[in-house]
Amino acid sequence: MNNIALIGFMGTGKTSVGISLAEGLGWDFVDTDKMIEKKTGIAIAEIFHKYGEQYFRKEESEIVQTVSWLKQSVIATGGGVVLNEDNISCLKKWALIICLRAKPEDILDRVRCDKSRPLLAVDDPLKIINNLLKKREPYYQCADLYIDTSEKHVENIVAEILWQLEKRGMANAASSNYKG
């Protein structure tokens, strides 16, 4: 296992968990959305607004190809990365894929005030969350491991992931020193 890729819906904790998990493993952390923003020079919400989702997904696929070659990195992916089968194939070659999940209500609580979520800029965001989760659920089946992040602190989620990795003989010695 060269890398760990975190997939899951927006607001499930991919970035916050990813940063802490990378620290616990002594690995690097990369966020594909931040890489897209750096490459394009504009925010994700602006990309969606100016160029549309299709353009964003093209940029996302290029970034996934780039990060798949990294070594000892925790990769936080965008919520829709799973919609492209090539993205998952690319990630699976070099990473253990962990899907972070959360209850729709928890997701809404976490992202409610975040204006950078273009898919939720609607009158009934909980309805959109439920619809998108239902639509994307089959795509999340590609994961090697599933972790529910509802009502849990980052430290507990990371400890659970490290325990699962250790159980599978995948965690290195740095994970046993994780203090959260």
C-alpha positions, 0 to 999 in steps of 0.5 A, a space after each residue: 500500500 503506497 497511499 490511502 485515498 479517502 472518498 465519501 460525500 462532502 462533509 464526511 470529514 475527508 480533509 480533517 480526518 486526512 490531515 490527522 491520519 497523515 500525521 498519525 502515519 507520518 505521511 504526507 497529506 494532499 487534498 485534490 480539491 485544493 490542488 485543483 484550486 491551485 492549478 486553476 487559480 480559482 475556487 471550486 465554487 467559481 469553477 462550477 459557476 464559470 465553467 460547469 461541473 464537466 470542466 471541474 470533473 476533467 480537472 479532477 481526473 487529471 489531479 487524481 492521475 497525478 496523486 496516484 503516483 505519490 508514495 506514503 500520502 493520505 489523499 482527500 478526494 472530492 465528494 464526486 471523484 467516485 463518479 468517474 470509474 477511471 478515477 477509482 481504477 487509478 486510485 486503486 492501483 496505488 492506494 487503499 480506499 477508505 470511504 467516510 460516511 455520515 448521516 445526512 443530518 450530520 453532513 448538513 450540520 457540518 456544511 450548512 455555513 460553507 458557501 463553497 459548496 455549489 451543489 448545496 446552494 438550494 432551498 432544501 439542501 437536506 433533500 439534495 444531500 439525501 438524493 445525492 447520497 442515494 445516487 452515489 451509494 453504488 459508487 462508494 462500494 469500491 472502497 476497501 474500508 468504510 468508516 462512519 464519522 457521524 457524531 464522532 471526533 476526528 481523533 476517534 475516527 483516526 484511531 478507528 482507521 489506524 486500528 483497522 489498518 493495524 488489524 490488516 497488517 498495514 499500519 506502520 510503527 508511527 500509527 502506534 504512537 498516535 495520540 490524537 
